[in-house]
Amino acid sequence: MKAKRYSTEFKSSIVALYNEGRTANSLANEYHLAVQTVTGWVKNLKSIPTALILKIVHFFSIRAI
């Protein structure tokens, strides 16, 4: 089975929610993801401040309009 690809915007949104206090388990359940997927994204994006992640999400949401 081919691995599903997620956009940078989506990953950043999930990491931002995690950084705001949501658990990896709750995010995985809500968005139908594996817990390991969420924790992997958090680990990969951990060095990026939440404020910057939110700016990235905002930028992509404006471009989508």
C-alpha positions as CSV (number, residue, x, y, z in Angstrom):
1,M,0.0,0.0,0.0
2,K,1.3,3.5,-0.9
3,A,2.0,5.8,2.0
4,K,-0.3,8.8,2.3
5,R,1.3,12.2,1.9
6,Y,0.3,15.2,4.0
7,S,0.9,18.8,3.1
8,T,3.3,20.9,5.1
9,E,0.4,23.1,6.1
10,F,-1.5,20.2,7.6
11,K,1.6,18.9,9.4
12,S,2.4,22.3,10.8
13,S,-1.2,22.7,12.0
14,I,-1.0,19.4,13.9
15,V,2.3,20.4,15.4
16,A,0.9,23.8,16.4
17,L,-2.0,22.1,18.2
18,Y,0.4,19.8,19.9
19,N,2.5,22.7,21.0
20,E,-0.6,24.4,22.4
21,G,-1.1,21.4,24.8
22,R,-3.0,18.8,22.8
23,T,-1.7,15.2,23.2
24,A,-0.5,13.2,20.3
25,N,-3.1,10.6,21.1
26,S,-6.0,13.1,20.9
27,L,-4.7,14.5,17.7
28,A,-4.2,11.1,16.2
29,N,-7.8,10.1,17.1
30,E,-9.3,13.3,15.8
31,Y,-7.5,13.4,12.5
32,H,-7.3,9.7,11.9
33,L,-3.5,9.5,12.1
34,A,-1.2,7.0,13.7
35,V,0.3,8.3,17.0
36,Q,3.7,7.6,15.6
37,T,3.0,9.9,12.7
38,V,2.1,12.8,15.0
39,T,5.1,12.3,17.2
40,G,7.3,12.1,14.2
41,W,6.1,15.4,12.9
42,V,6.5,16.9,16.3
43,K,10.1,15.6,16.5
44,N,10.9,16.9,13.0
45,L,9.4,20.3,13.6
46,K,10.3,20.7,17.3
47,S,12.9,23.3,16.7
48,I,10.5,25.6,14.9
49,P,8.7,28.0,17.3
50,T,4.9,27.7,17.5
51,A,4.5,31.3,16.4
52,L,6.4,30.6,13.1
53,I,4.4,27.5,12.5
54,L,1.2,29.5,12.9
55,K,2.5,32.1,10.4
56,I,3.2,29.3,7.9
57,V,-0.3,27.9,8.3
58,H,-1.8,31.4,7.9
59,F,0.3,32.0,4.8
60,F,-0.8,28.7,3.1
61,S,-4.4,29.4,4.0
62,I,-4.3,32.8,2.4
63,R,-2.7,31.3,-0.8
64,A,-5.5,28.7,-1.0
65,I,-8.1,31.4,-1.3
